[in-house]
Amino acid sequence: MTSRAGFPPLVADRLKALVGPMTDGIHGFVRSRLHDVVRSDQFAHVWVQVNTTAHQQMVKVLSVSRRRWSCRAAR
Protein backbone atom coordinates (compact mmCIF):
# COMPACT_ATOMS: atom_id res chain seq x y z
CA MET A 1 0.00 0.00 0.00
CA THR A 2 1.29 3.50 -0.87
CA SER A 3 0.31 7.08 0.00
CA ARG A 4 -1.22 9.48 -2.50
CA ALA A 5 2.28 10.70 -3.34
CA GLY A 6 3.36 7.15 -4.11
CA PHE A 7 5.43 6.64 -0.97
CA PRO A 8 5.03 3.80 1.49
CA PRO A 9 2.97 4.96 4.52
CA LEU A 10 5.97 4.98 6.87
CA VAL A 11 7.98 7.17 4.49
CA ALA A 12 5.00 9.49 3.96
CA ASP A 13 4.60 9.89 7.74
CA ARG A 14 8.31 10.65 8.19
CA LEU A 15 8.20 13.22 5.40
CA LYS A 16 5.19 14.90 7.02
CA ALA A 17 7.18 15.10 10.26
CA LEU A 18 9.91 17.05 8.42
CA VAL A 19 7.58 19.76 7.12
CA GLY A 20 7.73 21.89 10.30
CA PRO A 21 11.50 21.77 10.82
CA MET A 22 12.16 22.37 7.11
CA THR A 23 9.76 25.32 7.05
CA ASP A 24 11.40 26.82 10.14
CA GLY A 25 14.85 26.34 8.63
CA ILE A 26 13.87 27.99 5.35
CA HIS A 27 12.20 30.91 7.11
CA GLY A 28 15.24 31.38 9.35
CA PHE A 29 17.61 31.32 6.37
CA VAL A 30 15.55 33.84 4.39
CA ARG A 31 15.12 36.10 7.44
CA SER A 32 18.87 36.04 8.07
CA ARG A 33 19.76 36.86 4.45
CA LEU A 34 17.20 39.69 4.32
CA HIS A 35 18.59 41.08 7.56
CA ASP A 36 22.09 41.06 6.04
CA VAL A 37 20.88 42.84 2.91
CA VAL A 38 18.89 45.50 4.74
CA ARG A 39 21.80 46.28 7.08
CA SER A 40 24.31 46.61 4.23
CA ASP A 41 25.85 49.92 3.15
CA GLN A 42 24.70 49.25 -0.41
CA PHE A 43 21.07 48.98 0.69
CA ALA A 44 21.35 52.21 2.68
CA HIS A 45 22.76 53.99 -0.40
CA VAL A 46 20.01 52.66 -2.68
CA TRP A 47 17.35 53.50 -0.08
CA VAL A 48 18.48 57.14 0.04
CA GLN A 49 18.64 57.35 -3.76
CA VAL A 50 15.18 55.86 -4.24
CA ASN A 51 13.59 58.12 -1.64
CA THR A 52 15.37 61.21 -2.97
CA THR A 53 14.15 60.48 -6.50
CA ALA A 54 10.62 59.73 -5.27
CA HIS A 55 10.58 62.98 -3.30
CA GLN A 56 11.78 65.00 -6.28
CA GLN A 57 9.14 63.44 -8.53
CA MET A 58 6.39 64.05 -5.99
CA VAL A 59 7.41 67.71 -5.67
CA LYS A 60 7.18 68.04 -9.48
CA VAL A 61 3.76 66.39 -9.58
CA LEU A 62 2.41 68.53 -6.78
CA SER A 63 3.90 71.70 -8.28
CA VAL A 64 2.24 71.05 -11.64
CA SER A 65 -1.04 70.14 -9.95
CA ARG A 66 -0.90 73.29 -7.84
CA ARG A 67 -0.26 75.49 -10.89
CA ARG A 68 -3.14 73.89 -12.79
CA TRP A 69 -5.44 74.32 -9.79
CA SER A 70 -4.36 77.95 -9.37
CA CYS A 71 -5.01 78.68 -13.05
CA ARG A 72 -8.48 77.17 -12.88
CA ALA A 73 -9.30 79.05 -9.69
CA ALA A 74 -8.21 82.36 -11.27
CA ARG A 75 -10.68 82.02 -14.17
Secondary structure, 3 states (H helix, E strand, C coil): CCCCCCCCHHHHHHHHHHHHHHHHHHHHHHHHHHHHHHCCHHHHHHHHHHHHHHHHHHHHHHHHHHHHHHHHHHC
